[in-house]
Amino acid sequence: MVNRNQFLVTAVSLVVLAGCQSTGSPQSRMQTNAFKGASGYEYGKSAEQFADNDIELPAYYSTAGLDKCTFEVNNEHPDCPLSKKVLRLYMNDPITTNNDNPNDWLSSLRAYDNRSLLNQFENQLVGLNRFRIVTGDERTASILGDATQGMSDAELARRMKGGVLHPDYAMTVDTVKTGELVTGGSTNLADFSLDFTLGFLDPYTNEKLSYPNVGKIKVRTGDVKPMSEMQFWMQSGKIEGGFDIYDANAVSAVLNDMSSRGFGIALSRMLSEMPATAQVQGIRGERISLDRGQNAGILPEETMVIFEYSYGFAEPIGVATVNPSDIESQGRIVRWKNSQDAKRIRGEAKEGIYRPASDAKLFAVSVGTPKSFLEHRISASGSL
């Protein structure tokens, strides 16, 4: 007879202070498969996969602030979609249950604290260069304290360059750990799950916000390792072989991989909800030039919708694949939208270099994390 014993173990909270505009379109995003109903990575479709009706601005993407843009990369107006948003991440102390019974297999699960992975998540966000990160790492704060010792007030003020960065939104993440044993004769199976529930609120009014919508994330053991490796054999209450459910190091190793995947999925959704934006400098034929690159968080093989912005109206004209350098991006418009505006611009680009007029600028907005980036930079296994 097979018995399933499921245990709700503990919950912790992670808070990310963030400034962002939400995007999301089911026509421009796809999701990878996962184990037993768990969450998959979300990524943007390649430009080649877009149909004509997919070439639209992502949902919730606001063009209202474009009129305030100064187009100065390092001194952009905070309401401009091209400005970088400031994030601050921190995690509260986990809620744990005391248990002195050494034979309780759940004690290894209770003891796991994924706060240490928060620093890895910070480093992932910094590497994207789409956000400005104020670290919550106490070790870093200690290093900074040592570095400023003996520094004059004038020198300290000069180096601070404006002082503290303030958040625009708060993102709360509640994490629940669950353990399940499947027993049947001499062969048993351990199955863990992690549930991340993400939400945004205004840190100054505590109002819950309906967007950005990152949603709930579930990670199962089978998402990070073969379930055959979670089998074990017991005799007289002792582990005789296979996975040792009483070994805190073995349990933590599995949960580390699961937490990393959960943060990676959260990151892939954040890149969809908080897109990169750049101004189009010109178009020649199918080739396109953008005024920003890696310095604005544009990723390799980024899929971007190109749109014309004039007198408060945004008209999509095509979808492109772009690659960044440090301060600019070059790309190719893969599909033009079937519209009069797109035909006009495409026609002018065939005759030479099309440069937007002062009253009708062109912009590019990303539609989701490139799949190649997920495979090589976010997914620990190297495959989705």
Secondary structure, DSSP 4 states (H G I P E B T S, - for coil): --EEEEEEEEEEEEEEEE-------TTTEEE---STT----EEEPPGGG--GGG-SPPTT---GGGGG----TTS--TTSTTSPEEEEEEEPPPB------TT-THHHHHH--GGGHHHHHHHHHHHHTSEEEE---HHHHHHHHHHTTT--HHHHHHHHTT-----SEEEEEEEEEEEEEEEETTEEEEEEEEEEEEEEE-TTT--EES-S---EEEEEGGGTS-GGGGEEEEETTEEEEE--TT-HHHHHHHHHHHHHHHHHHHHHHHHHHS--EEEEEEEETTEEEES--GGGTPPTTEEEEEEEEETTEEEEEEEEEEEE-SS-EEEEEEEE-SSHHHHHHHHHHHHSEE--BTTBEEEEEE-S--HHHIIIII-TTS--
